[in-house]
């Protein structure tokens, strides 16, 4: 029987209203039970979705979902170098990552809570969370500390009540329990596509294709496209960035007129719906061998027309937009830490029954792997036939089960007749007039009947014990009736004119090496346009391509054997420490460390001059663990020019009042062997100054003439590279000064 891999956009993590959750769960049931397909989820759909998160509180739902994974009815697609659910969640809540979850009541600013989750995942240990839930760790105050938020170093208490916090923690506990239960099961995953096959099918490619579509009958379409055109050049390939940009753009243009404001909001909401759909298409395209409703090749050459994509996109957009109903609550939402409990559990499909119905067909994990052998068919291809075959398969299995149950019951009846005859002989020998004796007598022979049928079951597997035969008879009758009543839905109008056309089968691309957290951070840092200056080409020290398997193999081997650590090792607001994978002339990797300023702006060195003398300060330098004498210096801030940074440093360290604007003498690089730090050197004439002892370890200050300054240098009393470089620049710019 034909089976397909199916990606369900109805399970997108941003579709989190009660109605959308019900729709998504029904879509799962429909695909796996009515059509026999395999639903393939992305990590994001499973981990970051209220549609799953809000249901994990129910033990029956958790167990049923795990069973569906084990049967191969639901699987998860790996992506990049992320193999498991635990890896994905750990990557999402890395200490340095400012993630924004779509549906989980969790913020990256809740440092202690995310640290607790990381520990629980890393050690497969939920006992610490359980201790909070049981109140054995500090009571309510400990819970409140767990939910504190940190913004720019300031700790603020959460506005949630204790009950809300406990509810969130309970559901996070259940989420982690499911993730830890499923994560090590290799059979629930499918390997990712070869990255080369994804070229042209990323999120931004789909967004560009969608913006070329035309829907003249839709008054909101063109306005939404204009909203997207204003941000598409700056928002890259990340959905979260687009959602933030759309929200910010809407906030900036909001008008006071309520009618105009509502109209504009709808346009931005519609634009967000378009963004979400394009993200779904990109997710679907990234999964190996999913059956699609459209011809995927159209995305590569949109200029040639996209009839099937346009038709499919329109249908999905109408379903997602839903006439704009509750658009204000579904789009442009504020990030929230509030957990919305799902209470409409009765409207969720009965997945216990789904497991039972699927067991009749005995779909195995091997069956789930037998999709797309000769080509990946369109979703609509033989869809109705699939439904009829699946129905016949279940009914045939139910009929066979009924027959076996009846045979078992008939045999049990024969045994019972024999037992009755034996009971009559027994009764003839004993006085059975007492009610108590009759009860024990009946129970004894019922037990003997059950024991004999159970013994027969051991010898003949298909023969069921009497009790099981009676129980299965009722269950089979109910399941058969439900299956008979189930009407096979006629397939929707095909979006693609040729549903018999199929895609080439994608080759699975097993993940051989997983990048460490430091390597992943390094790649993210390198791909940031603001960091491009730090990765210029160099023939002498070429940096290896971390996308190549051979490079990852070398790095992994060196880390395991030699303890070498590559990547972004440390980052603070001041410095970023990198260990670059550099290739030697033989193509062998070796680590090359360097320190970069976290802010790309230059530092500053200031030569304070007053009445022909130059002021130097003596301060404690932590790196040396001793004092050092030199000119004032410091970091530059992004929000100020270097000259402004120079004046700020003078004000902080010397309470100085400038007599004239700072004069730029040039720039120096004090240690190009290990750091890329540069500093702009300014000469500043002062009208007054006073020492601020204690500030940043300042001990004292001296005003020296040039001759005294040179004498200090010759005597070795000044060894600060910044100061020595600044003096050299001072002499170069002002040759009239007495030379060394």
C-alpha positions in Angstrom: 0.0 0.0 0.0 1.3 3.5 -0.9 2.5 5.5 2.1 3.7 9.0 2.2 5.8 11.3 4.4 3.6 14.3 5.2 4.6 17.6 6.8 1.7 19.4 8.5 1.8 23.2 8.4 -1.2 23.0 10.8 1.4 22.1 13.5 3.5 25.3 13.1 4.6 26.5 16.5 3.0 29.9 16.0 -0.5 28.4 15.5 -1.3 28.2 19.2 -5.0 29.2 19.7 -7.3 26.4 21.0 -9.0 26.0 17.6 -5.6 25.8 15.8 -4.4 23.2 18.3 -7.5 21.0 17.7 -7.1 21.4 13.9 -3.5 20.3 14.2 -4.2 17.2 16.3 -7.1 16.2 14.0 -4.7 16.5 11.0 -2.3 14.1 12.7 -5.1 11.6 13.3 -6.4 11.9 9.8 -3.0 11.3 8.2 -1.9 8.3 10.2 -5.2 6.6 10.8 -7.3 7.4 7.7 -4.6 7.4 5.1 -1.8 5.4 6.7 0.8 8.1 6.1 3.7 9.0 8.3 3.6 12.5 9.8 7.1 14.1 9.9 7.7 16.9 12.4 10.5 19.4 12.7 12.3 19.9 16.0 10.6 23.3 16.3 7.1 21.9 15.8 7.5 19.4 18.6 9.5 21.3 21.2 8.2 24.8 20.7 4.5 24.3 20.3 1.6 25.0 22.6 -0.2 22.3 20.5 2.0 19.7 22.2 3.3 21.5 25.3 -0.2 22.2 26.7 -1.2 18.5 26.2 1.8 16.9 27.8 0.2 17.4 31.3 -2.1 14.4 30.4 -0.4 11.1 31.1 -2.6 9.2 28.6 -1.7 11.7 25.8 2.0 11.5 26.6 1.9 7.7 26.5 -0.1 7.6 23.3 2.2 10.0 21.6 5.2 8.0 22.5 3.5 4.8 21.2 2.8 6.6 17.9 6.5 7.5 17.6 7.5 3.9 18.4 5.2 2.5 15.7 6.8 4.9 13.1 3.5 6.8 12.6 5.2 10.0 13.7 8.8 10.9 13.1 11.1 13.8 13.5 13.4 15.2 10.8 17.0 15.9 11.8 18.4 19.2 10.5 22.0 20.5 10.1 24.0 18.7 12.6 21.3 18.4 15.2 20.5 14.7 15.8 18.2 14.6 18.8 15.5 16.4 20.7 17.8 16.9 23.6 20.4 18.5 21.4 17.9 20.8 19.8 16.5 22.0 23.1 20.0 22.4 24.6 21.1 24.4 21.6 18.0 26.6 21.9 18.7 27.5 25.6 22.4 28.0 25.3 23.6 30.5 28.0 24.6 33.1 25.4 21.6 32.7 23.1 18.8 35.2 23.1 16.1 32.8 21.9 12.5 33.7 21.6 10.1 30.8 21.9 6.9 30.8 19.9 4.8 29.0 22.5 6.8 27.9 25.5 6.3 30.1 28.6 10.1 30.6 28.8 12.4 33.6 28.3 16.1 33.7 27.8 16.2 36.4 30.5 15.2 33.8 33.1 18.8 32.7 33.6 18.2 30.4 36.6 15.3 28.6 35.0 17.1 28.0 31.7 20.2 26.9 33.6 18.0 24.4 35.5 16.6 23.1 32.2 20.1 22.7 30.8 21.2 20.7 33.8 18.2 18.5 33.7 18.8 17.7 30.0 22.5 17.3 30.2 22.3 14.8 33.1 18.9 13.3 32.2 17.9 14.2 35.7 14.5 15.7 36.5 14.8 15.3 40.3 15.8 18.9 40.8 12.7 20.2 39.0 10.7 17.8 41.0 12.2 19.1 44.2 10.9 22.6 43.3 7.5 21.2 42.6 7.4 19.4 45.9 8.6 22.4 47.8 11.7 20.7 49.2 13.9 23.5 47.8 13.2 26.7 49.6 9.5 26.9 49.1 7.8 29.9 47.3 10.8 32.2 47.6 13.0 29.6 45.7 10.3 29.4 43.0 10.2 33.2 42.6 14.0 33.3 42.3 13.8 30.7 39.6 11.6 32.9 37.5 13.5 36.2 38.0 14.5 38.0 34.8 17.9 39.6 34.1 17.9 42.7 31.8 21.3 44.4 31.3 22.6 43.2 34.6 19.4 44.2 36.5 17.4 41.4 38.2 13.6 41.9 38.3 11.0 39.7 39.9 8.5 38.0 37.7 4.9 39.3 37.8 3.5 35.7 37.6 1.7 34.3 40.6 3.0 31.3 42.4 0.2 29.1 40.9 1.2 30.2 37.4 4.8 29.5 38.1 4.0 26.0 39.4 1.9 25.3 36.4 4.6 26.3 34.0 7.2 24.3 35.9 4.9 21.3 35.9 4.5 21.4 32.1 8.2 22.0 31.6 8.8 18.9 33.7 6.5 16.9 31.4 8.0 18.3 28.3 11.5 17.3 29.4 10.3 13.8 30.4 8.9 13.3 26.9 12.1 14.7 25.3 14.3 12.5 27.4 12.2 9.5 26.8 12.2 9.9 23.0 15.5 11.5 22.3 17.7 8.4 22.5 15.4 6.4 20.2 17.1 6.4 16.8 14.1 4.9 14.9 12.0 8.1 15.5 14.3 10.2 13.4 14.8 10.6 9.6 18.2 11.8 8.3 18.4 15.3 6.9 18.7 16.2 3.2 22.1 16.8 1.6 22.7 20.5 2.2 23.4 20.9 -1.6 19.8 19.9 -2.3 18.5 22.8 -0.1 20.1 25.5 -2.3 17.2 27.7 -3.6 14.7 26.3 -1.1 15.4 28.4 2.0 12.9 30.5 3.8 14.0 33.7 2.0 13.7 31.9 -1.4 10.1 31.1 -0.7 9.4 34.6 0.6 10.8 36.0 -2.7 8.6 33.6 -4.6 5.5 34.4 -2.7 6.0 38.1 -3.2 5.9 37.6 -6.9 2.4 36.1 -6.8 -0.6 38.1 -7.7 -4.1 38.0 -6.1 -6.1 40.8 -7.6 -9.3 39.9 -5.7 -7.5 40.2 -2.4 -7.3 43.9 -1.2 -4.9 43.0 1.7 -2.3 41.2 -0.5 -0.6 44.2 -2.1 -0.5 46.1 1.2 1.0 43.2 3.0 3.6 42.7 0.3 4.6 46.4 0.6 5.1 45.8 4.3 7.5 43.0 3.5 9.3 44.8 0.8 10.3 47.4 3.3 12.2 44.9 5.5 13.3 42.0 3.2 16.7 43.5 2.4 17.7 43.7 6.1 16.1 40.7 7.6 18.2 37.9 6.2 17.0 34.3 6.4 15.5 34.1 9.9 11.8 34.1 10.5 12.1 35.5 14.1 13.9 38.6 12.6 11.1 39.2 10.2 8.4 38.9 12.9 10.3 41.4 15.1 10.8 43.8 12.2 7.2 43.7 11.2 6.1 44.4 14.7 8.5 47.2 15.0 7.5 48.7 11.7 3.9 48.6 12.7 4.6 50.3 16.0 6.6 53.1 14.3 3.8 54.0 11.8 0.8 53.6 14.1 -1.6 56.4 13.7 -4.0 58.0 16.2 -7.0 57.4 13.9 -8.6 54.1 15.1 -9.9 53.3 11.7 -6.6 53.8 9.9 -4.7 52.0 12.8 -7.0 48.9 12.5 -6.5 48.9 8.7 -2.7 49.1 9.0 -2.6 46.5 11.7 -4.5 44.0 9.4 -2.0 44.6 6.6 0.9 43.8 9.0 -0.9 40.8 10.4 -1.5 39.5 6.9 2.2 40.0 6.2 3.1 37.9 9.2 0.8 35.2 8.0 2.7 35.2 4.7 6.0 35.0 6.5 4.8 32.0 8.6 3.6 30.1 5.5 6.9 30.7 3.7 8.7 29.4 6.8 6.5 26.3 6.6 7.3 25.7 3.0 11.0 25.9 3.7 10.6 23.4 6.6 8.7 21.1 4.3 11.4 21.4 1.6 14.2 20.6 4.1 12.7 17.2 5.0 13.6 14.2 2.9 10.9 12.9 0.5 7.8 14.7 1.8 4.8 14.6 -0.5 3.8 18.1 -1.5 0.8 19.7 -3.0 2.7 21.7 -5.6 5.6 21.3 -8.0 8.7 22.3 -6.0 10.8 23.0 -9.1 8.7 26.1 -9.7 10.5 27.8 -6.8 13.9 27.6 -8.6 12.6 29.5 -11.6 9.7 31.7 -10.5 10.0 33.8 -13.6 8.6 30.9 -15.6 5.4 30.9 -13.6 4.3 29.1 -10.5 0.7 27.9 -11.1 0.7 25.0 -8.6 2.6 26.9 -5.9 0.2 29.9 -6.3 -2.8 27.7 -6.0 -1.5 25.8 -2.9 -0.2 29.1 -1.3 -3.6 30.7 -1.8 -5.5 27.8 -0.1 -3.1 27.7 2.8 -3.2 31.4 3.3 -7.0 31.4 3.3 -7.0 28.7 5.9 -4.4 30.4 8.0 -5.9 33.9 7.8 -9.4 32.5 8.5 -11.1 35.6 7.3 -9.1 37.7 9.8 -11.0 36.3 12.7 -9.1 36.9 16.0 -6.2 38.3 13.9 -5.4 40.7 16.7 -4.7 37.8 19.1 -2.9 35.6 16.6 -0.5 38.0 15.0 1.9 40.8 16.1 1.8 39.2 19.6 3.8 40.4 22.5 6.3 38.0 23.9 4.6 36.4 27.0 5.7 34.3 29.9 2.2 33.3 30.7 1.2 29.7 30.2 -2.2 29.2 28.6 -3.7 25.9 29.7 -5.6 23.9 27.0 -8.9 22.8 28.5 -10.8 21.5 25.4 -9.2 18.0 25.7 -12.5 16.3 24.8 -12.2 17.8 21.3 -8.8 16.2 20.7 -9.0 12.9 18.7 -8.8 9.7 20.6 -5.2 8.6 20.0 -5.7 5.5 22.1 -8.2 4.3 19.6 -5.8 5.4 16.8 -3.1 3.1 18.2 -5.6 0.3 18.4 -6.8 0.8 14.8 -3.2 1.1 13.6 -2.3 -2.1 15.4 -4.8 -4.0 13.2 -2.8 -2.9 10.1 0.5 -3.8 11.9 2.3 -0.9 10.4 6.0 -1.3 11.3 8.9 1.1 11.4 10.2 -0.7 8.3 6.9 0.2 6.5 7.5 3.8 7.4 10.9 3.6 5.7 9.5 2.3 2.4 8.2 5.6 1.1 9.3 7.2 -2.1 11.3 4.4 -3.8 10.7 5.3 -7.4 9.9 9.0 -6.8 8.1 11.1 -4.3 4.4 11.4 -5.4 2.2 14.5 -5.1 0.1 14.4 -1.9 -3.1 14.1 -4.0 -1.8 11.1 -6.0 -4.0 8.1 -5.2 -5.2 9.9 -2.0 -8.7 8.5 -2.2 -7.4 5.0 -3.0 -5.1 5.3 0.0 -8.1 6.0 2.2 -10.1 3.1 0.8 -7.1 0.7 1.2 -6.5 1.8 4.7 -10.2 1.4 5.6 -10.3 -2.1 4.0 -7.0 -3.0 5.8 -8.5 -2.1 9.2 -11.8 -3.8 8.5 -10.2 -6.9 7.2 -8.0 -7.1 10.4 -11.1 -6.4 12.5 -13.1 -9.1 10.7 -10.2 -11.6 11.3 -10.1 -10.6 14.9 -13.8 -11.1 15.3 -13.6 -14.5 13.8 -10.7 -15.5 16.1 -12.6 -14.1 19.1 -15.7 -16.1 18.2 -13.7 -19.3 17.7 -12.0 -18.7 21.0 -15.3 -18.0 22.7 -16.8 -21.2 21.1 -13.9 -23.2 22.4 -14.3 -21.6 25.8 -17.9 -22.6 25.7 -17.0 -26.2 24.9 -14.6 -26.1 27.9 -17.3 -24.6 30.0 -19.7 -27.4 29.0 -17.2 -29.9 30.1 -16.7 -28.0 33.3 -20.4 -27.8 33.8 -20.6 -31.6 33.5 -17.8 -32.0 36.0 -19.5 -29.5 38.3 -22.8 -31.5 38.2 -20.8 -34.7 39.2 -19.2 -32.7 42.0 -22.6 -31.3 43.1 -24.0 -34.8 43.2 -21.4 -35.9 45.8 -21.6 -32.8 48.0 -24.3 -30.8 49.6 -24.4 -27.5 47.6 -27.6 -26.0 49.1 -25.6 -23.3 50.9 -25.3 -20.1 49.0 -21.7 -19.6 50.1 -20.8 -23.0 48.8 -22.5 -22.3 45.4 -20.5 -19.0 45.0 -17.2 -20.8 45.7 -18.2 -23.7 43.5 -19.0 -21.3 40.6 -15.8 -19.3 41.0 -13.7 -22.5 41.1 -15.0 -23.7 37.8 -14.8 -20.3 36.1 -11.2 -20.2 37.2 -10.6 -23.7 35.8 -12.2 -22.6 32.5 -9.9 -19.5 32.3 -6.9 -21.6 33.2 -7.6 -24.2 30.5 -8.1 -21.6 27.8 -5.0 -19.7 28.9 -3.0 -23.0 28.7 -4.4 -23.5 25.2 -3.3 -20.0 24.3 0.3 -20.9 25.3 0.2 -23.7 22.8 -1.8 -22.0 20.1 -1.0 -18.3 20.0 -4.1 -17.2 18.2 -6.4 -18.8 20.8 -7.4 -16.2 23.4 -8.3 -16.9 27.0 -12.0 -16.6 27.7 -11.8 -13.2 29.4 -9.6 -11.7 26.7 -11.8 -13.1 23.9 -14.9 -11.5 25.5 -13.1 -8.2 26.0 -11.7 -8.1 22.5 -15.1 -9.0 21.0 -16.6 -5.8 22.3 -13.6 -3.7 21.3 -13.5 -5.2 17.8 -17.2 -4.6 17.3 -16.8 -0.9 18.4 -13.7 -0.4 16.2 -15.4 -2.0 13.2 -18.5 0.2 13.6 -16.4 3.3 13.9 -14.3 2.4 10.8 -17.5 1.5 8.8 -19.0 4.9 9.6 -15.9 6.8 8.7 -16.4 8.3 5.3 -13.4 8.6 3.0 -13.0 12.3 2.3 -12.7 13.2 -1.3 -9.3 14.8 -2.0 -9.3 18.5 -2.3 -9.0 20.0 -5.7 -5.4 19.3 -6.9 -3.2 22.3 -6.8 -0.9 20.6 -9.4 -2.4 19.8 -12.8 -0.3 16.6 -13.0 -0.6 14.8 -9.7 1.1 11.7 -11.3 4.3 13.8 -11.6 6.7 13.0 -8.9 9.9 14.5 -7.4 13.2 12.7 -7.5 14.0 10.8 -4.4 16.3 12.7 -2.0 19.2 10.8 -0.6 19.4 10.8 3.1 22.5 12.5 4.5 23.5 10.9 7.8 25.0 13.3 10.3 28.6 12.1 10.9 29.9 14.8 13.2 28.2 17.2 15.6 29.7 20.6 16.1 30.5 21.6 19.7 28.8 24.5 21.3 32.0 26.6 20.8 32.1 25.7 17.1 28.5 26.6 16.5 29.0 29.9 18.3 32.0 30.5 16.1 30.0 29.9 12.9 27.3 32.2 14.1 29.9 34.9 14.9 31.6 34.4 11.5 28.3 34.6 9.6 27.4 37.9 11.2 28.1 40.8 8.8 29.4 42.9 11.7 32.2 40.4 12.1 33.2 40.1 8.5 36.3 42.3 9.0 37.7 39.7 11.4 37.8 36.9 8.7 39.6 38.4 5.8 41.3 36.0 3.3 44.9 35.2 4.0 47.1 32.7 2.1 49.6 32.3 4.9 46.9 31.5 7.5 43.8 30.1 5.7 40.9 29.4 8.0 39.3 26.0 7.3 35.7 25.6 6.1 33.7 24.2 9.1 31.0 23.0 6.7 33.3 20.3 5.3 33.1 16.8 6.8 36.9 16.3 6.5 37.5 19.4 8.5 35.0 18.4 11.2 36.7 15.0 11.3 40.1 16.5 12.0 38.7 18.9 14.6 36.8 16.2 16.4 39.8 13.9 16.4 42.1 16.6 17.8 39.6 17.5 20.5 39.2 13.9 21.6 42.9 12.9 21.4 44.7 16.1 22.2 42.2 18.2 24.2 42.3 21.0 21.6 39.2 23.2 21.6 38.2 25.1 18.5 35.6 27.8 18.1 34.4 30.8 20.1 35.7 29.9 23.5 34.6 32.9 25.6 32.8 36.2 25.1 32.2 39.1 27.4 31.1 42.7 26.8 34.8 43.5 26.4 36.5 40.6 24.7 35.8 37.7 22.4 38.3 34.8 22.4 38.5 32.7 19.3 40.5 29.6 18.5 40.6 29.5 14.7 41.0 26.2 12.8 43.9 27.2 10.5 45.3 25.0 7.8 49.1 24.6 7.3 50.8 24.0 4.0 50.0 20.3 4.2 46.3 20.8 4.8 46.5 19.8 8.5 44.6 21.8 11.1 46.2 23.6 14.0 44.6 26.0 16.5 45.5 29.7 16.4 44.2 31.8 19.3 43.3 35.4 19.1 41.4 38.0 21.1 39.0 40.4 19.5 37.2 43.4 21.1 33.6 42.5 21.4 32.6 46.0 20.3 34.0 46.6 16.8 34.9 50.2 17.6 38.5 51.1 18.5 39.6 51.8 22.0 41.1 55.1 22.8 44.4 56.3 24.3 44.5 59.9 25.6 47.6 62.1 26.0 46.4 64.8 28.5 48.5 68.0 28.2 48.4 71.0 30.5 51.0 73.8 30.7 53.5 71.8 28.6 53.3 68.8 30.8 51.8 65.4 30.1 49.7 63.6 32.7 50.2 59.9 33.4 48.3 57.7 35.8 49.4 54.7 37.9 46.8 52.1 38.3 46.4 48.5 39.2 46.2 46.3 36.1 44.4 43.0 36.8 46.0 41.1 33.8 49.5 41.9 35.3 48.3 41.7 38.9 50.4 44.7 39.6 50.4 48.5 39.0 51.5 50.1 35.7 52.1 53.7 34.7 50.8 55.1 31.4 48.4 57.4 29.7 44.6 57.1 30.4 42.9 54.7 28.0 39.6 52.8 27.7 37.0 51.1 25.4 34.9 52.9 22.9 31.1 52.6 23.0 29.0 52.0 19.9 26.8 55.0 20.6 29.7 57.5 20.7 32.4 58.7 18.4 36.0 57.9 19.5 36.7 61.5 20.4 33.7 61.4 22.7 35.0 58.3 24.3 38.3 60.1 24.9 36.6 63.0 26.7 34.5 60.5 28.7 37.5 58.6 29.9 39.3 61.9 30.9 36.2 62.9 32.8 35.9 59.6 34.6 39.6 59.2 35.5 40.9 62.7 35.9 37.8 64.9 36.3 39.4 66.8 33.5 38.0 69.9 31.6 39.3 70.1 28.0 40.6 73.4 26.8 40.2 72.4 23.1 38.7 69.5 21.1 40.6 66.2 21.0 43.2 66.0 18.2 43.6 62.6 16.6 47.2 61.7 16.2 46.7 58.2 14.7 46.0 54.6 15.6 48.1 51.9 17.1 47.9 48.1 17.4 49.7 47.1 20.7 49.9 43.3 20.2 49.0 42.0 16.7 50.3 38.6 17.6 47.3 37.7 19.8 44.7 40.5 19.6 43.1 42.6 16.9 42.5 45.4 19.3 43.3 48.9 17.9 43.3 52.2 19.7 42.9 55.7 18.4 45.4 58.2 20.1 44.1 61.6 21.0 46.1 64.7 22.2 43.8 66.7 24.5 44.8 70.1 26.1 43.3 70.5 29.5 42.3 73.6 31.5 42.1 71.7 34.8 42.2 68.2 36.3 42.1 66.4 39.6 42.9 62.9 40.6 40.1 60.4 41.2 41.9 57.8 43.4 40.2 54.4 43.5 38.4 54.6 40.2 39.3 51.5 38.2 42.3 50.9 40.4 43.9 54.3 40.0 46.6 54.9 42.6 48.2 58.1 41.6 48.9 60.6 38.8 51.9 62.5 37.6 52.4 65.6 35.3 55.7 65.2 33.5 57.6 67.2 31.0 58.5 65.5 27.7 62.1 65.1 29.0 60.9 63.6 32.2 58.6 61.3 30.3 61.4 60.1 28.1 63.6 59.6 31.1 60.8 57.4 32.6 60.8 55.3 29.4 64.6 54.9 29.4 64.6 53.9 33.0 62.0 51.2 32.2 59.4 52.8 34.5 56.9 52.9 31.6 56.4 49.7 29.7 52.8 50.0 28.7 52.6 49.4 24.9 49.7 51.8 24.4 51.7 54.6 26.1 54.9 53.9 24.2 53.0 53.9 20.9 51.2 57.1 21.8 54.6 58.8 22.6 56.0 57.7 19.2 52.9 59.2 17.5 53.2 62.4 19.5 56.9 62.8 18.3 55.9 61.9 14.7 53.1 64.4 14.5 55.1 67.1 16.4 58.7 66.8 15.2 59.4 70.2 16.8 59.4 68.4 20.2 62.7 67.3 21.6 63.5 63.8 20.1 64.7 60.8 22.1 
